[in-house]
Amino acid sequence: MTEFVEMLRQVPIFAKLDDQALSDLSSRCRRMTFKKNAVLMTEGEPGESLFMIESGSAKVFVSDEDGHELVLFVETQGSHIGDIALLDDEPRSASVVTLESTVVVSISKPDFLRSVEAHPLILFSIVRELTRRLRRATDDIRSLALDNVYRRLADKLMQLAEENDDGVLVMPKPFSHQELGSMIGASREMVGKIMKELRKGGYIDVHNRRMHIVKKLPRDW
């Protein structure tokens, strides 16, 4: 069964596997569809599967006992989530909830570990990917500690934006002010004020509910 081979080839930790290995791995995959706000994994629970997003998006976040959330990442098509808990036998380090109707392809922990044993090159790819995530997390922590709210928001918008066929930076999905605030540790009201000023200054615009960055955001406001 080779249905998922091309998708696996786009996932960084599997990209360097040969065709036979990808075909074997593909035969162990299964596709699942989730509605908006569906829970893919919960912080503290055992990790039993690796998920790859075929379409849609999901937020990765941590929360406290009072329900306050800090969004770590927003993952979209082509992203993979849940690999850390498969490697260290520790509980999930974060929760993941879909932001829209989302289709994922999953691999169970036993099949994932068999693939790692058969193809040690995956380990190098995993280390490289974890290093990339650590750098991203370090940048976010530095921003939360040292930058003002505007700079944190501007950096997050640039991080989230994707270049379309016309070379314009576009948000991958509509984000509410509350969602953006959760990502940068700021209130919904403060985000709203900054977004209003950016739109008034001609830096951003909205088409089909998705924000476009039409010119470079200033470093300071």
C-alpha positions, 0 to 999 in steps of 0.5 A: 500500500503506497497511498501515503508515500508522497505525504511521508516524503514531505515530512522532514524526519522521513524525507531521506528514506528510500522508496521501499522504506517509505512504502513499508511505512505507508502500509502502517499509516491510517487516515483520520478526520477531525472536526474543529476543536477536536482534541488530538492529544492531551498534555500528561497522557501517554503518547501512542501515535505520531500525527501528520497533518494532511489538511487543516490546522491545529494549535499546540499549547500548554495550560494551567489548572485555571485553564489559562493557555499559552499557545506554543505553535500553530501547525498546518498542512505538512507538519508532524506532531507527537513524536517527542513522547514516542521517543522518551516514553514520557507523557505528552508535553503539550495538548493539541486541538484542531482549529478547523476541520482537519485530516491527519495521517497517523502512525502508531508508536510500535510501528514508528519505533520499528521504523526507527530501528530499521532506518537509523537515519530517522534518528538524525532527522529527528535530532535536526528537527528537535533542534529547529524546534528548540531554536524556535522556542528559544526565540519565543521565550526571548521575545516574551521576556524582552520584547514589548507587545507590538514586537512580539505580535509583529514577530508572531505574524511574520512567523505564521505568514506563508507566501502565496503564488503572488509573493504576498504574505498571507495567514494560513487561516483566520486567527482571532485576536484572542488566539493571537494574544494566547500565542504572545502572552497578551490580552485580546484587547491589546492585540486588537488595538495594534491590529487596528493601527497596522491596518490604518497604516496600510501594513495589513489588509484582510481578504476572505477573512484571512490577513495579508501583510502588504508591506514590511512591518516596522520593527518598532511602533 
